[in-house]
Structures are given as C-alpha cells and as structure tokens.
Amino acid sequence: MPAPARVEATAETLSWIARLETKHGPLAFYQSAGCCEGSAPICSPRDEVWLGPETIVLGEIGGCPFYIRANQFEYWRHTQIIVDVIEGGSNGLSIESPEGISFHTRSRVFTDAECGALAALGEPPRAA
C-alpha cells in the first residue's frame, strides 16, 4: 500500500489557494498550535513564514508547503490533516481573512495499514 499524504486540501481550498497566489504571490501554510487562531492553518506569503529548527515539512497543498512544529506533529502523527474552507474571516493572522473565508483543519485517523506505510517512509523532514 502506498503511503497516504499527511496533508490534503479540498477542491474549494485549492481554488482559494490559486486565487490568493494571484494576489499575493507564493504562499505557505503553518498549522497553528492553538492560541489566537485555535487549530486553524495559517496561510502567509511564503517569504514571511518563520521556520525554526523544530519546524517540520508535513507536505504541500496546491503547490504550497505545509509546516507544523515538531511538538505539534506528535499530536497529529496518526491523523491526516485536511484543509477546508469555511465562511467567515479568521482573527486576521491568515491571509485569507479579508476575503470573508477561513481555512479550517479537519482530520481523519490513519488506518493501521496507512500508519505502517508512513512508518516505512520515516519521519517528515525538518524545514530548517
């Protein structure tokens, strides 16, 4: 069994990514650990994302890298992150907020077979 993607995006999310990149250039996502944006993924211009030594590259959606902190990854390790779009702006930390929408994290638990396939790949790489 091939390993599943650790992060996916809905068709609507991919459409919004394309629209936002037209306006703002290359983008990146960082999975929030809580605080101001809850557990929402934060979308920013790619050159404005701070990547520290504990940042993991979880994958990419719509050609945009998707990052998560190593300690946060431990909570999400057994789940696939699915980025969706909901109506209503976020608190303003994410680039889509002025558009009246918010990116939203949904998830599903990997099956035992998927966990085995992911384990065979090893840990996701560090960003920095």
C-alpha positions in Angstrom: 0.0 0.0 0.0 1.4 3.4 -0.9 1.7 5.9 2.0 -1.1 8.5 2.1 -0.4 12.2 2.1 -0.1 13.6 5.6 -1.9 16.8 4.5 -4.7 17.2 1.8 -6.9 20.0 0.6 -10.4 20.1 -0.6 -11.2 21.3 -4.1 -12.5 24.6 -2.7 -9.3 25.1 -0.8 -7.2 24.5 -3.9 -9.3 27.1 -5.7 -8.8 29.7 -3.0 -5.1 29.0 -2.9 -4.9 29.7 -6.6 -6.9 33.0 -6.2 -4.8 34.1 -3.3 -1.5 33.3 -5.0 -2.6 35.5 -7.9 -3.0 38.4 -5.5 -0.1 37.7 -3.1 2.4 35.5 -4.8 3.8 32.2 -3.4 2.1 31.1 -0.2 2.9 28.7 2.6 0.8 27.2 5.4 1.7 26.7 9.1 -0.5 24.6 11.3 -1.4 26.7 14.3 -0.8 25.1 17.7 -3.7 27.0 19.3 -3.7 30.4 20.9 -5.1 33.1 18.7 -6.3 31.1 15.7 -7.2 27.9 17.5 -6.0 25.0 15.5 -6.6 26.7 12.1 -3.9 26.6 9.5 -2.3 30.0 9.0 -1.7 31.0 5.3 1.0 33.6 4.7 3.2 34.8 1.9 6.0 32.2 1.6 8.8 34.6 2.4 7.1 35.7 5.6 6.9 32.3 7.3 9.4 31.9 10.1 11.0 28.4 10.0 12.8 27.3 13.1 14.8 24.2 13.8 11.7 22.5 15.2 9.6 23.1 12.1 8.6 20.0 10.1 7.6 19.9 6.4 4.4 17.9 6.6 3.7 18.1 2.9 2.2 20.5 0.4 -1.2 21.6 -0.8 -1.8 23.4 -4.0 2.0 23.7 -4.5 2.3 25.4 -1.1 4.5 23.9 1.6 2.6 23.0 4.8 4.6 23.2 8.0 4.0 22.2 11.6 6.1 22.4 14.8 7.6 19.1 15.8 5.8 19.0 19.2 2.5 19.7 17.4 3.2 17.0 14.9 3.3 14.5 17.8 -0.4 15.2 18.4 -1.3 14.9 14.7 1.1 12.0 13.8 -1.7 9.4 13.4 -4.1 11.7 11.5 -4.3 13.1 8.0 -4.8 16.9 8.1 -7.5 18.0 5.6 -7.6 21.8 4.9 -11.0 23.0 4.1 -12.7 26.5 3.7 -15.5 27.8 5.9 -17.5 31.1 5.7 -16.3 33.9 7.9 -13.0 35.6 8.3 -10.5 34.5 10.9 -8.9 36.7 13.5 -6.6 38.2 10.9 -3.4 36.2 11.2 -4.1 34.3 8.0 -4.0 36.0 4.6 -7.5 34.8 3.5 -9.3 36.6 6.3 -10.2 39.8 4.3 -11.8 37.5 1.7 -14.5 36.6 4.2 -13.4 32.9 4.5 -11.1 30.9 6.7 -9.0 27.9 6.2 -10.0 25.2 8.6 -8.3 22.0 9.7 -10.3 18.8 9.6 -8.7 15.4 10.2 -9.2 11.7 9.9 -7.3 8.9 11.7 -5.0 6.8 9.5 -5.8 3.1 9.3 -3.3 0.6 10.7 -2.1 -0.1 7.1 -1.6 3.6 6.4 0.4 4.0 9.6 2.6 1.1 8.6 3.2 2.7 5.1 4.0 6.0 6.7 6.4 4.4 9.3 8.3 2.8 6.4 8.9 6.3 4.9 10.4 7.6 8.2 9.8 10.9 9.8 8.9 14.0 7.8 11.9 16.3 7.1 12.8 19.3 9.2 12.4 22.6 7.4 15.5 24.4 8.7 
